[in-house]
Amino acid sequence: MATGRLGVEETLGALNAALGLGGPLWFKETRARHLRARDFLAPRRALEARFGAEQVPEPVVSAVASLQGPGVAPVQRCVPTPAGLALQLQRPAVFERVLGSVAAYVVPAAPSSPGPRVILHCPALRCAPCTLRLSQLRAILVADHLARVLRAHGVSVHQAPATWDPHLQTFLQQLRVEWPVAPRRTATATLRSRVLAEQTSSSGGEVLPPNVLGRVCLKELIEQGPSAGYDRNLDHCLVTEDLLCTLAELQEAVHNCREDSSPGLARPSDCSVDSCVVVHVVSCEEEFQQQKADLLWRKLDEQAPRRQKHLVCGPVRVVGGARTLTAPEYYKLRLAQACKASALKRGGDLARDPAWADISQSLSVATVKFEMLSTAPQSQLLLTLADSVSTKGTKSGTFVMYNCARLATLFESYKRSMAQGLYPAFPPVSSLDFSLLRDEVSVPPRSGMCGVPAFSSQHPPLPGQGEWLLLFNSVLPFPDLLSQAAGLAYAAPGRHIAARTETICRFLVQLSMDVSSYYNRVHILGVSTQQERGPGDQPGTGGREGTQRISAVGPSSFSSRSPGHTSLVRCLLACSFCGLCAECCMLAWPCWASPR
């Protein structure tokens, strides 16, 4: 069996290179109705613009059909169609390659070169939890999400400030936010002396407001090129002890970042001033003050990192809210809604069970994080306080968690039955025949471009569309998704930087919809049609994995070419999503045990 991880980006790159010079033409299909006939398409109009003829030259088609290379998926055929040049992969071979090394698909691709070390600074964590606004909560969750994504990508990440308030630490633990904890320290003597020196040289006995140590001019920094994009009204800064404490915490984070030698992390070739970048994750209300602190740091500390980026989170607006909620009040509201939903569905006694209390808390955390992260951080977020802790919708964190629980039940049912001798252990993937996966809907022949048949009767039927949809749209592109989520433009000009937290959420929603649809149509651990049925039993009847009549399924059902073998392949595909628990880790969700 060939080794090496297959990649969507690698395959697209090779396909576009095979067409010769010019921009990219190929794109990956994602819709089920298109995947019945093809996996990649080069549109007809784009081909006509490239080649200037109605038909693509035969050598080009042959080159695409015989495409090979590192990370390139094996090609079954490439044929002209009315829509353009359609390419179909060797799906059984792709199944075997991917499912034979699923662990390689739950981590992002290794970066081509070590990137900078990153300091994630979130000023909202200096507030008391009782005063946290929803926009500040959004900034905290975005910073925590970025820390997880970047670390998964092998980036050395340091977070500032370390929290010292026990009430804030408790609130972050409830939200499953991982942030460093340390006692409060105020080593500000050096910074204070520099402020006093600036004050002595620039002011002639000016009377300062109470609790202000000095006034520092920032005008010359605003006019310099590296400080482009800062507010022009920042001509001076009134320095307080709290502001110096903020700068001292950032100095300590930079020192720790440059001294970090953690194993397994990408390490730059030097530890100079440019070896790390500071990303200030702030709410829109805090942006002006953070600009001031940023410039003051540059003014007082020559060793301050030159690259400092501001990720400004947009405002959070409550739709129809009678009053403004604090972050703890918002979390308590979602938790109460989750507990109410559990009581209505399972009964009041069961809802008071400690295990169900943990589940309700997980649901509320999932709801909060999904609501805060599913919109691009830079955009305004509209928040509806109505009961959203429901599995009926398909756009919420609760829906995703519900499908995680479905898969957990499936895995637990299989393991329990395997321990009882009803199912065998998984054989080597190389021994499975993935061509046995068949879809109940056959694809009729279609005539292609210039009368060439797109798919003639001599071609074998396609493997199961449901399984292929899950593998091709979820497992295969997952490493590229993680790489995109970690792709922060540190070297881009300007002060602002953008993050795409919504990509993970959008992926999870689509994955959950596909899994739910597949789960409702296919009994993954279903009873083989070759087994004896009891009186009155009909094909396709029976409950889900927890209630099906699986006791009749023995090891002999998984002989090399039986329907039981197909069930095993389907179960293996479902188990591959257990590897995508990285998706839950990105949102700091716990893996669910099967709910009782």
PASE-908426 format. One line per field, with one value per residue (C-alpha): residue number from 1; x, y, z. Coordinates in pm, whole numbers. Layout:
N
n	NUM / ...
east	X / ...
north	Y / ...
up	Z / ...
END
This chain:
596
n	1 / 2 / 3 / 4 / 5 / 6 / 7 / 8 / 9 / 10 / 11 / 12 / 13 / 14 / 15 / 16 / 17 / 18 / 19 / 20 / 21 / 22 / 23 / 24 / 25 / 26 / 27 / 28 / 29 / 30 / 31 / 32 / 33 / 34 / 35 / 36 / 37 / 38 / 39 / 40 / 41 / 42 / 43 / 44 / 45 / 46 / 47 / 48 / 49 / 50 / 51 / 52 / 53 / 54 / 55 / 56 / 57 / 58 / 59 / 60 / 61 / 62 / 63 / 64 / 65 / 66 / 67 / 68 / 69 / 70 / 71 / 72 / 73 / 74 / 75 / 76 / 77 / 78 / 79 / 80 / 81 / 82 / 83 / 84 / 85 / 86 / 87 / 88 / 89 / 90 / 91 / 92 / 93 / 94 / 95 / 96 / 97 / 98 / 99 / 100 / 101 / 102 / 103 / 104 / 105 / 106 / 107 / 108 / 109 / 110 / 111 / 112 / 113 / 114 / 115 / 116 / 117 / 118 / 119 / 120 / 121 / 122 / 123 / 124 / 125 / 126 / 127 / 128 / 129 / 130 / 131 / 132 / 133 / 134 / 135 / 136 / 137 / 138 / 139 / 140 / 141 / 142 / 143 / 144 / 145 / 146 / 147 / 148 / 149 / 150 / 151 / 152 / 153 / 154 / 155 / 156 / 157 / 158 / 159 / 160 / 161 / 162 / 163 / 164 / 165 / 166 / 167 / 168 / 169 / 170 / 171 / 172 / 173 / 174 / 175 / 176 / 177 / 178 / 179 / 180 / 181 / 182 / 183 / 184 / 185 / 186 / 187 / 188 / 189 / 190 / 191 / 192 / 193 / 194 / 195 / 196 / 197 / 198 / 199 / 200 / 201 / 202 / 203 / 204 / 205 / 206 / 207 / 208 / 209 / 210 / 211 / 212 / 213 / 214 / 215 / 216 / 217 / 218 / 219 / 220 / 221 / 222 / 223 / 224 / 225 / 226 / 227 / 228 / 229 / 230 / 231 / 232 / 233 / 234 / 235 / 236 / 237 / 238 / 239 / 240 / 241 / 242 / 243 / 244 / 245 / 246 / 247 / 248 / 249 / 250 / 251 / 252 / 253 / 254 / 255 / 256 / 257 / 258 / 259 / 260 / 261 / 262 / 263 / 264 / 265 / 266 / 267 / 268 / 269 / 270 / 271 / 272 / 273 / 274 / 275 / 276 / 277 / 278 / 279 / 280 / 281 / 282 / 283 / 284 / 285 / 286 / 287 / 288 / 289 / 290 / 291 / 292 / 293 / 294 / 295 / 296 / 297 / 298 / 299 / 300 / 301 / 302 / 303 / 304 / 305 / 306 / 307 / 308 / 309 / 310 / 311 / 312 / 313 / 314 / 315 / 316 / 317 / 318 / 319 / 320 / 321 / 322 / 323 / 324 / 325 / 326 / 327 / 328 / 329 / 330 / 331 / 332 / 333 / 334 / 335 / 336 / 337 / 338 / 339 / 340 / 341 / 342 / 343 / 344 / 345 / 346 / 347 / 348 / 349 / 350 / 351 / 352 / 353 / 354 / 355 / 356 / 357 / 358 / 359 / 360 / 361 / 362 / 363 / 364 / 365 / 366 / 367 / 368 / 369 / 370 / 371 / 372 / 373 / 374 / 375 / 376 / 377 / 378 / 379 / 380 / 381 / 382 / 383 / 384 / 385 / 386 / 387 / 388 / 389 / 390 / 391 / 392 / 393 / 394 / 395 / 396 / 397 / 398 / 399 / 400 / 401 / 402 / 403 / 404 / 405 / 406 / 407 / 408 / 409 / 410 / 411 / 412 / 413 / 414 / 415 / 416 / 417 / 418 / 419 / 420 / 421 / 422 / 423 / 424 / 425 / 426 / 427 / 428 / 429 / 430 / 431 / 432 / 433 / 434 / 435 / 436 / 437 / 438 / 439 / 440 / 441 / 442 / 443 / 444 / 445 / 446 / 447 / 448 / 449 / 450 / 451 / 452 / 453 / 454 / 455 / 456 / 457 / 458 / 459 / 460 / 461 / 462 / 463 / 464 / 465 / 466 / 467 / 468 / 469 / 470 / 471 / 472 / 473 / 474 / 475 / 476 / 477 / 478 / 479 / 480 / 481 / 482 / 483 / 484 / 485 / 486 / 487 / 488 / 489 / 490 / 491 / 492 / 493 / 494 / 495 / 496 / 497 / 498 / 499 / 500 / 501 / 502 / 503 / 504 / 505 / 506 / 507 / 508 / 509 / 510 / 511 / 512 / 513 / 514 / 515 / 516 / 517 / 518 / 519 / 520 / 521 / 522 / 523 / 524 / 525 / 526 / 527 / 528 / 529 / 530 / 531 / 532 / 533 / 534 / 535 / 536 / 537 / 538 / 539 / 540 / 541 / 542 / 543 / 544 / 545 / 546 / 547 / 548 / 549 / 550 / 551 / 552 / 553 / 554 / 555 / 556 / 557 / 558 / 559 / 560 / 561 / 562 / 563 / 564 / 565 / 566 / 567 / 568 / 569 / 570 / 571 / 572 / 573 / 574 / 575 / 576 / 577 / 578 / 579 / 580 / 581 / 582 / 583 / 584 / 585 / 586 / 587 / 588 / 589 / 590 / 591 / 592 / 593 / 594 / 595 / 596
east	0 / 133 / 224 / 213 / -74 / -300 / -389 / -656 / -419 / -146 / -392 / -528 / -176 / -75 / -396 / -343 / 23 / -81 / -284 / 25 / 91 / -191 / -410 / -575 / -876 / -961 / -1184 / -1296 / -1659 / -1843 / -2212 / -2349 / -2522 / -2196 / -1991 / -2208 / -2024 / -1693 / -1456 / -1281 / -1387 / -1215 / -1506 / -1567 / -1558 / -1228 / -1080 / -1198 / -1037 / -713 / -684 / -892 / -1050 / -1368 / -1185 / -901 / -587 / -560 / -204 / -334 / -618 / -373 / -135 / -414 / -536 / -189 / -118 / 109 / 317 / 362 / 25 / -162 / -469 / -471 / -678 / -936 / -1022 / -1048 / -1308 / -1463 / -1822 / -2063 / -1961 / -1591 / -1309 / -1432 / -1193 / -1275 / -1037 / -970 / -1207 / -1133 / -762 / -828 / -1040 / -756 / -487 / -681 / -836 / -509 / -342 / -621 / -389 / -205 / -525 / -607 / -302 / -216 / 53 / 399 / 502 / 767 / 976 / 959 / 738 / 770 / 686 / 355 / 250 / -128 / -220 / -580 / -633 / -985 / -832 / -733 / -1099 / -1300 / -1543 / -1845 / -1759 / -1674 / -1874 / -1990 / -1744 / -1462 / -1581 / -1567 / -1206 / -1111 / -1266 / -1103 / -762 / -807 / -916 / -615 / -379 / -512 / -504 / -152 / -16 / -173 / 22 / 350 / 379 / 532 / 256 / 272 / -33 / -52 / -147 / -138 / -457 / -433 / -797 / -941 / -1293 / -1178 / -987 / -1302 / -1505 / -1245 / -1244 / -1621 / -1578 / -1289 / -1053 / -689 / -493 / -178 / -215 / 42 / 53 / 38 / 379 / 461 / 825 / 789 / 1088 / 1282 / 979 / 888 / 1235 / 1212 / 872 / 1011 / 1304 / 1068 / 855 / 1156 / 1286 / 956 / 752 / 824 / 667 / 331 / 77 / -42 / -379 / -392 / -242 / -63 / 313 / 387 / 293 / 480 / 472 / 382 / 359 / 693 / 601 / 270 / 451 / 692 / 627 / 620 / 341 / 113 / -250 / -258 / -508 / -372 / -519 / -265 / -25 / 47 / -16 / -87 / 108 / -39 / 90 / -165 / -41 / 318 / 206 / 58 / 387 / 582 / 363 / 426 / 800 / 794 / 598 / 853 / 1140 / 978 / 899 / 1260 / 1391 / 1140 / 1294 / 989 / 1039 / 830 / 764 / 879 / 1179 / 1315 / 1684 / 1748 / 1605 / 1629 / 1371 / 1209 / 1183 / 844 / 528 / 271 / -97 / -321 / -671 / -896 / -1260 / -1354 / -1407 / -1048 / -881 / -788 / -633 / -437 / -294 / -177 / -15 / 146 / 312 / 417 / 588 / 784 / 879 / 1005 / 1155 / 1402 / 1367 / 992 / 898 / 876 / 590 / 277 / -60 / -408 / -693 / -995 / -1315 / -1635 / -1917 / -2169 / -2528 / -2810 / -3121 / -3429 / -3245 / -3406 / -3073 / -2703 / -2576 / -2234 / -2039 / -2119 / -2488 / -2489 / -2322 / -2566 / -2856 / -2732 / -2667 / -3020 / -3160 / -2956 / -3078 / -3436 / -3404 / -3264 / -3547 / -3812 / -3658 / -3537 / -3746 / -3665 / -3512 / -3267 / -3182 / -3059 / -2818 / -2454 / -2369 / -2647 / -2538 / -2198 / -2369 / -2581 / -2268 / -2100 / -2401 / -2401 / -2027 / -2070 / -2351 / -2154 / -1841 / -2027 / -2218 / -1899 / -1676 / -1909 / -1899 / -1575 / -1413 / -1381 / -1756 / -2042 / -2207 / -2585 / -2682 / -3030 / -3105 / -3397 / -3353 / -3087 / -2985 / -3172 / -3072 / -3347 / -3147 / -2838 / -2635 / -2553 / -2286 / -2556 / -2628 / -2259 / -2235 / -2547 / -2380 / -2061 / -2278 / -2427 / -2081 / -1976 / -2279 / -2181 / -1823 / -1936 / -2191 / -1929 / -1671 / -1926 / -2042 / -1685 / -1604 / -1902 / -1767 / -2044 / -1810 / -1448 / -1163 / -1081 / -862 / -580 / -719 / -526 / -742 / -1069 / -1231 / -1361 / -1504 / -1789 / -1933 / -2220 / -2478 / -2840 / -2871 / -2705 / -2557 / -2700 / -2463 / -2428 / -2296 / -1994 / -1832 / -1813 / -2019 / -1768 / -1956 / -1879 / -1935 / -2005 / -2148 / -1802 / -1707 / -1782 / -2041 / -1914 / -1846 / -2105 / -2182 / -2261 / -1926 / -1740 / -1911 / -1790 / -1437 / -1388 / -1545 / -1442 / -1150 / -937 / -938 / -918 / -538 / -574 / -855 / -634 / -353 / -589 / -721 / -364 / -271 / -228 / -72 / 204 / 411 / 124 / 151 / -60 / -154 / -459 / -464 / -761 / -850 / -1095 / -1243 / -1565 / -1398 / -1378 / -1739 / -1862 / -1674 / -1822 / -2175 / -2141 / -1974 / -2252 / -2519 / -2351 / -2298 / -2658 / -2792 / -2573 / -2651 / -3025 / -3003 / -2743 / -2735 / -2359 / -2381 / -2692 / -2789 / -2663 / -2928 / -2784 / -2869 / -3186 / -3474 / -3732 / -4102 / -4234 / -3893 / -3850 / -3529 / -3420 / -3623 / -3476 / -3361 / -3037 / -2702 / -2804 / -3122 / -3060 / -3072 / -2694 / -2668 / -2707 / -2400 / -2102 / -1742 / -1834 / -2048 / -1730 / -1594 / -1408 / -1701 / -2014 / -2256 / -2110 / -1779 / -1944 / -2081 / -1729 / -1600 / -1876 / -1791 / -1425 / -1523 / -1732 / -1446 / -1221 / -1419 / -1303 / -964 / -1118 / -1150 / -897 / -1205 / -1350 / -1016 / -1016 / -1325 / -1214 / -1504 / -1481 / -1521 / -1864 / -1919 / -2237 / -2523 / -2747
north	0 / 344 / 568 / 941 / 1171 / 1267 / 1633 / 1838 / 2131 / 1904 / 1743 / 2077 / 2210 / 1913 / 1935 / 2304 / 2242 / 1973 / 2233 / 2447 / 2812 / 3030 / 3073 / 2787 / 2633 / 2321 / 2321 / 2051 / 1942 / 1939 / 1883 / 1530 / 1554 / 1654 / 1393 / 1125 / 1195 / 1366 / 1480 / 1774 / 1995 / 2238 / 2452 / 2452 / 2831 / 2858 / 2581 / 2754 / 3077 / 2891 / 2672 / 2872 / 2556 / 2367 / 2052 / 2020 / 1880 / 1505 / 1522 / 1748 / 1508 / 1217 / 1408 / 1477 / 1117 / 983 / 1236 / 1126 / 1293 / 1341 / 1399 / 1364 / 1142 / 858 / 937 / 693 / 881 / 1226 / 1286 / 1588 / 1665 / 1948 / 2114 / 2089 / 1850 / 1609 / 1406 / 1113 / 963 / 596 / 602 / 256 / 340 / 677 / 505 / 264 / 533 / 767 / 517 / 328 / 631 / 840 / 982 / 1174 / 1358 / 1505 / 1731 / 2025 / 1998 / 2079 / 2436 / 2466 / 2690 / 2781 / 3082 / 3344 / 3278 / 3431 / 3619 / 3637 / 3933 / 3971 / 4287 / 4176 / 3925 / 4209 / 4277 / 4133 / 3869 / 4057 / 4348 / 4150 / 4270 / 4031 / 4187 / 4117 / 3758 / 3728 / 3849 / 3596 / 3306 / 3415 / 3434 / 3090 / 2945 / 3093 / 2956 / 2604 / 2628 / 2772 / 2512 / 2237 / 2386 / 2361 / 2730 / 2840 / 3039 / 3243 / 3402 / 3723 / 3838 / 3549 / 3556 / 3612 / 3674 / 3343 / 3440 / 3497 / 3168 / 2985 / 3149 / 3054 / 2695 / 2682 / 2792 / 2546 / 2827 / 2737 / 3039 / 3066 / 3144 / 3333 / 3560 / 3930 / 4089 / 4453 / 4484 / 4829 / 5017 / 5041 / 5152 / 5407 / 5563 / 5602 / 5766 / 6011 / 6085 / 6159 / 6376 / 6577 / 6646 / 6737 / 6925 / 7239 / 7171 / 7056 / 6962 / 6608 / 6456 / 6227 / 5876 / 5985 / 5932 / 6138 / 6248 / 6091 / 6235 / 5982 / 6220 / 6129 / 5760 / 5827 / 6002 / 5714 / 5454 / 5144 / 5303 / 5364 / 5291 / 5424 / 5685 / 6034 / 6166 / 5969 / 6259 / 6191 / 5936 / 5982 / 5702 / 5530 / 5248 / 5009 / 5090 / 5021 / 4688 / 4601 / 4678 / 4480 / 4176 / 4207 / 4239 / 3920 / 3738 / 3845 / 3731 / 3389 / 3364 / 3423 / 3179 / 2906 / 2578 / 2351 / 2027 / 1965 / 2332 / 2526 / 2731 / 3027 / 3034 / 3329 / 3482 / 3844 / 4117 / 4002 / 3636 / 3690 / 3877 / 4015 / 3980 / 4201 / 4044 / 4326 / 4425 / 4727 / 4930 / 4858 / 4930 / 5294 / 5219 / 4929 / 5149 / 5385 / 5104 / 4965 / 5295 / 5362 / 5023 / 5107 / 5441 / 5306 / 4972 / 4940 / 4560 / 4568 / 4350 / 4553 / 4340 / 4406 / 4329 / 4419 / 4172 / 4386 / 4194 / 4359 / 4460 / 4214 / 4335 / 4164 / 4138 / 4246 / 4253 / 4461 / 4521 / 4466 / 4132 / 4073 / 3767 / 3562 / 3649 / 3538 / 3206 / 3145 / 3212 / 2952 / 2703 / 2750 / 2695 / 2373 / 2243 / 2327 / 2142 / 1835 / 1843 / 1862 / 1580 / 1346 / 1438 / 1646 / 1363 / 1260 / 1621 / 1658 / 1366 / 1491 / 1323 / 1512 / 1832 / 1788 / 1729 / 2042 / 2241 / 2100 / 2199 / 2552 / 2592 / 2461 / 2708 / 3003 / 2923 / 2857 / 3181 / 3377 / 3206 / 3124 / 3484 / 3633 / 3809 / 4138 / 4151 / 4257 / 3971 / 3969 / 3764 / 3628 / 3546 / 3318 / 2952 / 2825 / 2511 / 2277 / 1995 / 2080 / 2347 / 2269 / 2586 / 2561 / 2407 / 2195 / 2026 / 1947 / 1808 / 1599 / 1431 / 1382 / 1195 / 988 / 878 / 813 / 584 / 407 / 349 / 231 / -8 / -160 / -199 / -353 / -599 / -681 / -761 / -1001 / -1174 / -1046 / -839 / -909 / -665 / -447 / -630 / -448 / -182 / -331 / -645 / -455 / -429 / -74 / -136 / -321 / 11 / 77 / 352 / 258 / 526 / 434 / 702 / 694 / 742 / 1098 / 1227 / 1447 / 1728 / 1669 / 1353 / 1174 / 972 / 1101 / 767 / 464 / 134 / -24 / 177 / 6 / 164 / 419 / 332 / 443 / 811 / 862 / 726 / 916 / 1243 / 1209 / 1111 / 1355 / 1660 / 1607 / 1374 / 1444 / 1829 / 1853 / 1916 / 2201 / 2347 / 2351 / 2515 / 2785 / 2848 / 2902 / 3126 / 3469 / 3730 / 3849 / 4006 / 4195 / 4574 / 4770 / 4735 / 4508 / 4134 / 3908 / 3564 / 3310 / 3135 / 3081 / 2828 / 2561 / 2626 / 2612 / 2287 / 2132 / 2228 / 2081 / 1768 / 1723 / 1765 / 1504 / 1265 / 1310 / 1245 / 940 / 808 / 835 / 651 / 381 / 134 / 120 / -172 / -307 / -671 / -853 / -935 / -1289 / -1358 / -1524 / -1293 / -1361 / -1392 / -1068 / -907 / -689 / -566 / -228 / -242 / -202 / 78 / 264 / 127 / 108 / -94 / -293 / -672 / -698 / -1009 / -1228 / -1081 / -1307 / -1298 / -1515 / -1229 / -1041 / -1279 / -1108 / -1042 / -1043 / -760 / -774 / -675 / -364 / -280 / -309 / -68 / 177 / 145 / 210 / 526 / 643 / 568 / 791 / 1085 / 994 / 1109 / 1444 / 1505 / 1775 / 1962 / 1948 / 2045 / 2356 / 2465 / 2310 / 2069 / 1745 / 1415 / 1283 / 949 / 787 / 970 / 749
up	0 / -90 / 198 / 252 / 329 / 43 / 22 / -152 / -203 / -342 / -583 / -701 / -748 / -962 / -1168 / -1243 / -1328 / -1577 / -1770 / -1829 / -1762 / -1635 / -1332 / -1145 / -1318 / -1120 / -814 / -575 / -581 / -250 / -330 / -322 / -661 / -829 / -646 / -805 / -1129 / -1050 / -778 / -948 / -1238 / -1473 / -1607 / -1982 / -2025 / -1842 / -2060 / -2376 / -2261 / -2188 / -2497 / -2745 / -2886 / -2820 / -2717 / -2469 / -2640 / -2594 / -2450 / -2174 / -2090 / -2089 / -1861 / -1614 / -1624 / -1544 / -1272 / -987 / -720 / -345 / -180 / -510 / -495 / -752 / -1061 / -1202 / -1520 / -1674 / -1944 / -2120 / -2020 / -2102 / -1776 / -1853 / -1780 / -1511 / -1301 / -1080 / -827 / -757 / -464 / -318 / -323 / -155 / 110 / 182 / 190 / 417 / 657 / 678 / 836 / 987 / 1252 / 978 / 887 / 1228 / 1244 / 1020 / 759 / 888 / 797 / 528 / 754 / 1122 / 1181 / 1452 / 1812 / 1904 / 2216 / 2247 / 2465 / 2581 / 2794 / 2890 / 3132 / 3364 / 3441 / 3727 / 3597 / 3729 / 3498 / 3183 / 2884 / 2612 / 2367 / 2613 / 2653 / 2276 / 2274 / 2544 / 2355 / 2029 / 2200 / 2357 / 2022 / 1843 / 2106 / 2050 / 1671 / 1661 / 1901 / 1692 / 1403 / 1597 / 1681 / 2010 / 2182 / 2501 / 2659 / 2856 / 3105 / 3351 / 3557 / 3931 / 4028 / 4166 / 4060 / 3703 / 3708 / 3816 / 3539 / 3277 / 3402 / 3363 / 3001 / 2953 / 2864 / 2918 / 3033 / 3249 / 3618 / 3826 / 4134 / 4057 / 4025 / 3966 / 3863 / 3715 / 3859 / 3532 / 3333 / 3602 / 3591 / 3215 / 3244 / 3500 / 3272 / 2984 / 3212 / 3337 / 2989 / 2826 / 3084 / 3275 / 3611 / 3475 / 3741 / 3673 / 3767 / 4071 / 4027 / 3708 / 3706 / 3399 / 3048 / 2758 / 2406 / 2135 / 1842 / 1685 / 1691 / 1517 / 1233 / 1174 / 907 / 1131 / 1333 / 1036 / 1107 / 1461 / 1568 / 1492 / 1817 / 2018 / 2061 / 2429 / 2701 / 3072 / 3239 / 3545 / 3762 / 3610 / 3263 / 3369 / 3517 / 3179 / 3004 / 3266 / 3202 / 2830 / 2888 / 3094 / 2821 / 2560 / 2781 / 2833 / 2463 / 2359 / 2619 / 2532 / 2423 / 2445 / 2249 / 1941 / 1864 / 1561 / 1666 / 1468 / 1383 / 1613 / 1929 / 1825 / 1860 / 1534 / 1640 / 1807 / 1722 / 1964 / 1873 / 2088 / 2089 / 2203 / 2196 / 1989 / 2309 / 2420 / 2087 / 2154 / 2493 / 2348 / 2075 / 2347 / 2546 / 2231 / 2141 / 2498 / 2510 / 2196 / 2348 / 2681 / 2579 / 2294 / 2310 / 2248 / 1947 / 1629 / 1500 / 1702 / 1548 / 1670 / 1627 / 1704 / 1780 / 1664 / 1898 / 2041 / 2010 / 2200 / 1983 / 2172 / 2502 / 2774 / 2945 / 2894 / 3021 / 3172 / 3060 / 3376 / 3345 / 2983 / 3073 / 3358 / 3120 / 2873 / 3154 / 3289 / 2939 / 2903 / 3241 / 3147 / 2817 / 2998 / 3253 / 2981 / 2779 / 3053 / 3355 / 3659 / 3862 / 3593 / 3514 / 3872 / 3829 / 3856 / 3524 / 3349 / 3523 / 3354 / 3021 / 3064 / 3140 / 2828 / 2620 / 2757 / 2696 / 2341 / 2282 / 2418 / 2219 / 1898 / 1925 / 1990 / 1732 / 1442 / 1318 / 1188 / 1488 / 1302 / 1230 / 1452 / 1637 / 1684 / 1987 / 2045 / 2407 / 2326 / 2410 / 2168 / 2360 / 2128 / 1896 / 1647 / 1467 / 1261 / 1316 / 1685 / 1902 / 2065 / 1732 / 1691 / 2044 / 1981 / 1686 / 1889 / 2138 / 1856 / 1745 / 2105 / 2143 / 1822 / 1938 / 2281 / 2130 / 1902 / 2179 / 2416 / 2150 / 2054 / 2417 / 2414 / 2106 / 1879 / 1663 / 1573 / 1622 / 1324 / 1073 / 891 / 663 / 371 / 398 / 348 / 6 / -23 / -368 / -196 / -83 / -320 / -338 / -391 / -663 / -992 / -1213 / -1568 / -1862 / -1981 / -2309 / -2277 / -2470 / -2845 / -2816 / -2593 / -2328 / -1983 / -1809 / -2020 / -1905 / -1906 / -1599 / -1268 / -1039 / -791 / -428 / -174 / -209 / 159 / 270 / 0 / 91 / 450 / 356 / 68 / 234 / 597 / 664 / 357 / 372 / 753 / 767 / 517 / 727 / 1037 / 842 / 715 / 1066 / 1187 / 896 / 1053 / 823 / 1057 / 779 / 615 / 626 / 868 / 1230 / 1201 / 1159 / 1081 / 1214 / 1076 / 1377 / 1185 / 952 / 1223 / 1326 / 969 / 914 / 1229 / 1130 / 780 / 916 / 1171 / 903 / 682 / 973 / 1087 / 738 / 692 / 1040 / 978 / 646 / 716 / 1004 / 1049 / 1289 / 1122 / 1104 / 796 / 538 / 518 / 881 / 987 / 1065 / 1328 / 1243 / 1103 / 1069 / 763 / 601 / 725 / 1048 / 1391 / 1612 / 1622 / 1739 / 2105 / 2041 / 1723 / 1724 / 1695 / 1911 / 1602 / 1439 / 1497 / 1376 / 1079 / 950 / 859 / 603 / 325 / 90 / 304 / 383 / 733 / 581 / 436 / 780 / 915 / 651 / 742 / 1109 / 1029 / 842 / 1137 / 1375 / 1167 / 1301 / 1649 / 1526 / 1443 / 1816 / 1735 / 1614 / 1967 / 2118 / 1902 / 2092 / 2422 / 2435 / 2631 / 2453 / 2542 / 2700 / 2582 / 2756 / 2964
END
